[in-house]
Amino acid sequence: MHDGVTDPTRIATAEERALVLAARGGDLDAYAELVRRHQRAAVQSARAMGAGDWAEDAAQEAFVSAWHALDRFVEDRRFRPWLLAIVVNEVRNRRRQWRRRDAIVQRVAHRLGPQEPAASQEVAEQSERRRRLVEALSRLPEKQRLAVTFRYLLDLTEEETASALGWPRGSVKSRLSRALARLHADPAVRALLGGEDA
């Protein structure tokens, strides 16, 4: 609530609310539709939290946990922020284990060498831009990186970002501000973000 007015960005659509209620009643098709709609965001959240190659597993575990916790979900709220909070907790609980596994996978992959055919020039350039942006984000302190990822890459509102990460909204605002200032201070990153004066 803001000054007695409900924030519409926090309210579920009638369609999503119907899906949640049906899923809560045991409708697996309704839950499958919720999974389909939010799968990509769940995997991206897990990656942002450091799950690496295990991001898809983390997302699946979060969906299983969410299924079991549907009776605690407030159905007139948006499903995505609630789900992403579960993803965050899942990754936090298992991050150490993933880091060990990821290190092993990376060492094996390095020894095997490239497994895919060479990409076209355009795909290679997009891949390089993405790599540089991910590298720039990785240089941010963890909380600033998470704030940027959840707010802009996962397209959550500030309030939803705060809810998903378990932070006060003011912390999200200040971490976003500091993160964006750091990113824009680097001319190469500013060019990646659309500031072509670099």
C-alpha positions in Angstrom: 0.0 0.0 0.0 1.2 3.5 -0.8 -0.7 6.3 0.9 -3.7 4.1 1.1 -3.6 3.2 -2.7 -2.8 -0.4 -3.7 0.3 -0.6 -6.0 -1.0 -2.4 -9.1 2.4 -3.8 -9.9 2.1 -6.0 -6.8 -1.3 -7.4 -7.7 -1.6 -10.7 -9.6 -3.7 -10.6 -12.8 -7.0 -12.5 -12.7 -5.5 -15.2 -14.9 -2.5 -15.7 -12.7 -4.7 -15.8 -9.6 -6.9 -18.4 -11.2 -3.8 -20.5 -12.0 -2.5 -20.3 -8.4 -5.9 -21.2 -7.0 -6.3 -24.1 -9.3 -2.7 -25.3 -8.6 -3.4 -25.0 -4.8 -6.4 -27.3 -5.4 -4.1 -29.9 -7.0 -4.3 -29.0 -10.7 -0.9 -30.0 -12.1 -1.7 -28.5 -15.5 -2.3 -25.1 -13.8 1.0 -25.4 -12.0 2.8 -26.5 -15.1 1.6 -23.3 -16.7 3.0 -21.2 -13.8 6.3 -23.1 -14.2 6.3 -22.4 -17.9 5.7 -18.7 -17.4 8.4 -18.2 -14.7 11.0 -20.9 -15.6 13.4 -18.4 -17.3 13.3 -15.9 -14.5 13.9 -18.6 -11.9 16.9 -19.9 -13.8 18.3 -16.3 -14.3 17.8 -15.7 -10.6 19.7 -18.8 -9.6 22.5 -17.8 -11.9 22.6 -14.3 -10.4 22.9 -15.9 -7.0 26.0 -17.9 -8.1 24.4 -21.2 -9.0 26.4 -21.4 -12.2 25.8 -24.6 -14.2 23.4 -25.8 -11.5 21.0 -22.9 -12.0 18.4 -25.1 -13.7 18.5 -27.6 -10.9 18.1 -24.8 -8.4 15.1 -23.5 -10.3 13.5 -26.9 -10.4 14.1 -27.4 -6.6 12.5 -24.0 -6.1 9.4 -25.0 -8.1 9.1 -28.1 -6.1 9.4 -26.1 -2.8 6.9 -23.6 -4.1 4.4 -26.4 -5.0 4.6 -27.6 -1.4 4.2 -24.1 0.0 1.3 -22.9 -2.2 -1.0 -22.9 0.8 1.1 -20.1 2.3 1.1 -18.0 -0.8 -1.2 -14.9 -0.8 -2.9 -15.4 -4.1 -3.7 -11.8 -5.0 0.0 -11.0 -5.1 2.2 -11.6 -8.1 3.6 -15.1 -8.1 7.1 -14.2 -9.6 8.6 -12.3 -6.6 7.4 -15.0 -4.2 8.9 -17.7 -6.4 12.2 -15.8 -6.8 12.5 -15.5 -3.0 12.3 -19.3 -2.9 15.0 -19.5 -5.6 17.2 -17.1 -3.6 16.9 -19.3 -0.5 17.5 -22.5 -2.4 20.7 -21.2 -3.9 21.9 -19.7 -0.6 21.3 -23.1 1.1 23.3 -25.0 -1.4 25.9 -22.5 -2.8 28.9 -24.2 -1.3 28.1 -27.5 -2.8 27.5 -26.0 -6.2 30.8 -24.1 -6.2 32.7 -27.4 -5.6 30.7 -29.2 -8.4 31.0 -26.2 -10.8 34.8 -26.1 -10.3 35.0 -29.8 -11.3 32.8 -29.3 -14.3 34.8 -26.3 -15.4 38.1 -28.2 -15.2 36.7 -31.1 -17.2 35.2 -28.8 -19.8 38.5 -27.0 -20.1 40.3 -30.3 -20.8 37.7 -31.4 -23.3 38.0 -28.2 -25.3 35.3 -26.5 -27.4 32.4 -28.7 -28.2 30.3 -26.4 -30.4 30.9 -25.2 -34.0 32.2 -21.7 -34.5 29.5 -19.1 -34.2 28.6 -16.5 -36.9 30.3 -13.1 -36.5 27.0 -11.5 -35.2 26.4 -14.2 -32.6 30.1 -14.0 -31.6 29.8 -10.2 -31.1 26.6 -10.6 -29.0 28.3 -13.2 -27.0 31.3 -11.0 -26.4 29.1 -8.0 -25.4 27.3 -10.3 -23.0 30.5 -11.7 -21.6 31.9 -8.2 -21.0 28.7 -7.0 -19.3 28.6 -10.1 -17.1 32.2 -9.5 -16.3 31.4 -5.9 -15.3 28.5 -7.1 -13.1 30.8 -9.7 -11.5 33.2 -6.9 -10.4 30.4 -5.3 -8.4 30.0 -6.1 -4.7 27.6 -9.1 -4.4 24.7 -7.1 -3.1 25.0 -4.4 -5.8 25.2 -7.1 -8.5 22.1 -8.8 -7.1 20.2 -5.6 -7.0 21.0 -4.8 -10.6 20.2 -8.3 -11.8 16.9 -8.6 -10.1 15.7 -5.1 -10.8 16.8 -4.7 -14.5 17.7 -8.1 -15.9 14.7 -9.9 -14.3 12.5 -6.8 -14.6 11.2 -6.7 -11.1 10.0 -3.5 -9.4 12.2 -2.2 -6.5 9.6 -3.5 -4.0 9.6 -7.0 -5.7 13.4 -7.0 -5.7 13.4 -6.2 -2.0 10.9 -8.9 -1.3 12.8 -11.6 -3.4 16.1 -10.8 -1.8 14.8 -10.2 1.7 16.1 -6.6 1.9 14.5 -3.3 2.9 13.4 -1.3 -0.1 15.7 1.5 0.9 18.6 -0.9 0.7 17.6 -1.8 -2.9 17.5 1.8 -3.9 20.9 2.7 -2.4 22.6 -0.5 -3.8 21.1 0.2 -7.2 22.3 3.8 -7.2 25.9 2.8 -6.1 26.0 -0.1 -8.7 24.8 2.1 -11.6 27.3 4.8 -10.7 30.1 2.2 -10.7 29.0 0.7 -14.0 28.7 4.1 -15.7 32.1 5.2 -14.4 33.7 2.6 -16.7 33.7 4.0 -20.3 33.7 0.5 -21.9 30.7 -0.6 -19.8 28.9 2.7 -20.4 29.1 1.9 -24.1 27.7 -1.5 -23.5 24.8 0.0 -21.6 24.0 2.4 -24.4 26.1 5.5 -23.5 28.1 5.7 -26.8 30.2 8.6 -25.6 32.8 6.0 -24.4 
